[in-house]
Amino acid sequence: MQLARFAASGALVSMLLTIGGCSPVAEQKAAAKITPASAPELTDDVALKKRLDDTIEFTRARHMTAEDHNAWQIVHGILAYGRDLQIKVDGKLVSALDYLVQGGEIRGWTMRPGDHGLEAVLEPGTKIGQGHEDQWIGYLSQCGLAPDDAIVVKGQTFKLSDLLTQAQWDIHPGMEASWTLMALSTYLPPGATWKSKDGTEWTVEKIAEMEAGQNLLESPCGGTHRLYGLAMALNLHLAQGGKLTGGWAAADKKVKESVATALKYQQADGNFSVAFFERPATSPDIATVLHATGHTFEFLVMSADEKQLHDPALRRGAVAMCQLLDETRDMDVECGALYHAAHGLLLYRDRLFGQPQVAQQPAAAEAASAAGK
């Protein structure tokens, strides 16, 4: 799949070279163009592992800066790489996650004491700060942080659990609870119940049922965030010995139907439909294809059982996405699309081959020092 296939004009550049973009990896050579249809990774595990590792590593090397990038961009990078994501602070590479939780300042990383914990300020539509309710704690819950881990806000030390108790207090019927479900299913014990500020009694199962009832066509990013949250919560529920009854049955039905639809609409080149779960569709714009394929693949890997994980369709999707990232490595790419794609590849690589080795990690002390400046 050649880059020329997507656009022959400056329209491609205008789509990719955005203010919200993540920096290209200029110091690395562009990869050789290999179309997914003939890629050796489709049949050779050694070749697939190398391709995944190369793509994961050069994408990690798109270093953002505390001065030029904002929280929406950087937190998406943290979702993919956790503490291994490095950003430049005063010209020095530090762990982005450590920098933020230890009090570092980034545009859009805005928190304040709440009436039941710690509140992350909502800035919908800006792509600067938190764009969806509980987005920050939803993504932080995917990075291995514990409830007792500290978060420093304007010199005052809170705990991650303070974001959790505020989310429990603020939840309400009909809200967009995709990221709330990610966080609460990760941190709450099985069977936990609580009351929100309107007096409604909640369980994680009730949130899953509410999310399963939402219309994907009216949901952000084609509904992939809702489906990822449902799949993740289902995985935890089943791992804890839970049964597929009530709200969990509704969630399981939604996930399985959506998996079947995504695979049905997969394109011949391995990419997924740019119309997500509505119909099969492609686009001449590489940014649009990367956005849809990355988000869909991330959900599919999270929801896959062992048999589905080894489905050739998923493998073709992984190779196609590596190709997309190869072809855009010397361009600014919108960070949401970039890091959801990378996160999907990391999840896939981890489940197939174990976690990749990271060449070098910044010391936590460096992040703490930078945060204190």
Backbone hydrogen bonds, N-H to C=O, Kabsch-Sander energy under -0.5 kcal/mol:
donor,donor_aa,acceptor,acceptor_aa,energy
5,R,2,Q,-1.5
6,F,3,L,-1.7
7,A,3,L,-0.9
12,L,9,S,-1.0
14,S,10,G,-2.2
15,M,11,A,-1.6
16,L,12,L,-2.2
17,L,13,V,-3.3
18,T,16,L,-1.9
21,G,18,T,-1.8
22,C,333,V,-3.1
25,V,329,R,-3.1
26,A,24,P,-1.1
28,Q,25,V,-1.4
34,I,32,A,-0.5
38,S,35,T,-1.6
39,A,35,T,-0.6
39,A,36,P,-0.8
42,L,39,A,-1.6
43,T,40,P,-1.7
44,D,40,P,-1.8
45,D,43,T,-0.6
48,L,44,D,-2.3
49,K,45,D,-2.7
50,K,46,V,-2.1
51,R,47,A,-2.4
52,L,48,L,-2.8
53,D,49,K,-2.6
54,D,50,K,-2.7
55,T,51,R,-2.3
56,I,52,L,-2.9
57,E,53,D,-2.4
58,F,54,D,-2.4
59,T,55,T,-1.8
60,R,56,I,-1.7
61,A,57,E,-1.4
62,R,59,T,-1.4
63,H,61,A,-1.8
64,M,86,Q,-0.5
66,A,88,K,-2.5
69,H,65,T,-2.1
71,A,107,R,-3.5
72,W,128,I,-2.4
74,I,70,N,-2.4
75,V,71,A,-3.2
76,H,72,W,-1.1
77,G,73,Q,-1.5
78,I,74,I,-2.1
79,L,75,V,-2.3
80,A,76,H,-1.4
81,Y,77,G,-2.6
82,G,78,I,-3.0
84,D,81,Y,-2.0
85,L,82,G,-1.5
86,Q,84,D,-0.5
87,I,94,V,-2.3
88,K,64,M,-2.8
89,V,87,I,-0.6
89,V,92,K,-2.9
92,K,89,V,-1.7
94,V,87,I,-2.4
96,A,85,L,-2.8
99,Y,95,S,-2.4
100,L,96,A,-2.2
101,V,97,L,-2.4
102,Q,98,D,-1.6
103,G,100,L,-1.6
104,G,99,Y,-2.8
106,I,104,G,-0.5
107,R,69,H,-0.5
109,W,106,I,-2.2
110,T,108,G,-1.8
111,M,109,W,-0.6
112,R,119,E,-2.5
114,G,117,G,-2.8
117,G,114,G,-0.7
118,L,162,D,-2.1
119,E,112,R,-3.1
121,V,110,T,-2.5
121,V,119,E,-0.6
123,E,130,Q,-3.8
126,T,123,E,-1.5
130,Q,108,G,-0.6
130,Q,121,V,-0.7
135,Q,132,H,-2.0
138,G,134,D,-2.2
139,Y,135,Q,-2.3
140,L,136,W,-2.8
141,S,137,I,-1.9
142,Q,139,Y,-1.2
143,C,140,L,-1.7
145,L,140,L,-0.9
149,D,146,A,-1.9
151,I,158,F,-2.2
152,V,101,V,-2.7
153,V,151,I,-0.5
153,V,156,Q,-3.1
156,Q,153,V,-2.1
158,F,151,I,-3.0
158,F,156,Q,-0.6
160,L,149,D,-2.4
161,S,147,P,-2.3
162,D,159,K,-1.8
163,L,159,K,-0.7
163,L,160,L,-1.2
164,L,160,L,-1.3
165,T,161,S,-2.6
166,Q,162,D,-1.4
167,A,163,L,-1.9
168,Q,164,L,-2.2
169,W,165,T,-1.8
170,D,166,Q,-2.1
171,I,167,A,-1.2
175,M,172,H,-1.7
177,A,175,M,-1.1
181,L,177,A,-2.6
182,M,178,S,-1.4
183,A,179,W,-2.1
184,L,180,T,-2.8
185,S,181,L,-2.2
186,T,182,M,-1.2
187,Y,183,A,-2.2
188,L,184,L,-2.4
192,A,189,P,-1.8
194,W,202,W,-1.6
196,S,200,T,-2.3
197,K,169,W,-2.8
199,G,196,S,-2.2
202,W,194,W,-3.3
207,I,203,T,-1.6
208,A,204,V,-2.4
209,E,205,E,-2.4
210,M,206,K,-2.1
211,E,207,I,-2.7
212,A,208,A,-2.4
213,G,209,E,-1.1
214,Q,211,E,-1.4
216,L,214,Q,-0.6
218,E,215,N,-1.1
219,S,216,L,-1.8
222,G,219,S,-1.0
223,G,220,P,-1.8
224,T,221,C,-1.6
225,H,220,P,-0.7
227,L,223,G,-2.3
228,Y,224,T,-2.6
229,G,225,H,-2.5
230,L,226,R,-2.3
231,A,227,L,-2.8
232,M,228,Y,-2.8
233,A,229,G,-2.4
234,L,230,L,-2.6
235,N,231,A,-2.4
236,L,232,M,-2.0
237,H,233,A,-2.6
238,L,234,L,-2.8
239,A,235,N,-2.1
240,Q,236,L,-1.5
241,G,238,L,-1.7
242,G,237,H,-2.7
245,T,243,K,-1.6
248,W,245,T,-1.7
249,A,245,T,-0.6
250,A,246,G,-1.6
251,A,247,G,-2.2
252,D,248,W,-2.5
253,K,249,A,-2.2
254,K,250,A,-2.1
255,V,251,A,-2.4
256,K,252,D,-2.5
257,E,253,K,-2.3
258,S,254,K,-1.9
259,V,255,V,-2.4
260,A,256,K,-2.1
261,T,257,E,-2.0
262,A,258,S,-2.7
263,L,259,V,-2.3
264,K,260,A,-2.0
265,Y,261,T,-2.1
266,Q,263,L,-0.8
267,Q,271,N,-3.3
270,G,267,Q,-1.9
274,V,281,A,-1.9
276,F,273,S,-1.4
278,E,275,A,-2.1
286,I,284,P,-0.6
289,V,285,D,-1.8
290,L,286,I,-2.5
291,H,287,A,-2.3
292,A,288,T,-2.1
293,T,289,V,-2.8
294,G,290,L,-2.5
295,H,291,H,-1.9
296,T,292,A,-2.3
297,F,293,T,-2.7
298,E,294,G,-2.1
299,F,295,H,-1.7
300,L,296,T,-2.4
301,V,297,F,-2.5
302,M,298,E,-1.9
303,S,299,F,-2.1
304,A,300,L,-1.1
309,L,305,D,-2.5
310,H,306,E,-0.9
310,H,307,K,-0.7
311,D,308,Q,-1.7
314,L,311,D,-0.9
315,R,311,D,-1.7
316,R,312,P,-2.7
317,G,313,A,-1.8
318,A,314,L,-2.2
319,V,315,R,-2.4
320,A,316,R,-2.4
321,M,317,G,-2.1
322,C,318,A,-2.2
323,Q,319,V,-2.0
324,L,320,A,-2.1
325,L,321,M,-2.4
326,D,322,C,-2.4
327,E,323,Q,-2.4
328,T,324,L,-0.9
329,R,326,D,-1.2
331,M,328,T,-1.8
333,V,22,C,-1.6
335,C,20,G,-1.1
338,L,334,E,-2.2
339,Y,335,C,-2.7
340,H,336,G,-1.9
341,A,337,A,-1.8
342,A,338,L,-2.2
343,H,339,Y,-2.3
344,G,340,H,-2.2
345,L,341,A,-2.1
346,L,342,A,-2.5
347,L,343,H,-2.6
348,Y,344,G,-2.2
349,R,345,L,-2.9
350,D,346,L,-2.7
351,R,347,L,-2.1
352,L,348,Y,-2.0
353,F,349,R,-3.1
354,G,349,R,-0.7
354,G,350,D,-1.5
359,A,357,Q,-0.5
366,E,363,A,-0.9
367,A,363,A,-1.3
368,A,364,A,-2.4
369,S,365,A,-2.4
370,A,366,E,-2.4
371,A,367,A,-2.7
372,G,368,A,-1.5
373,K,370,A,-1.2
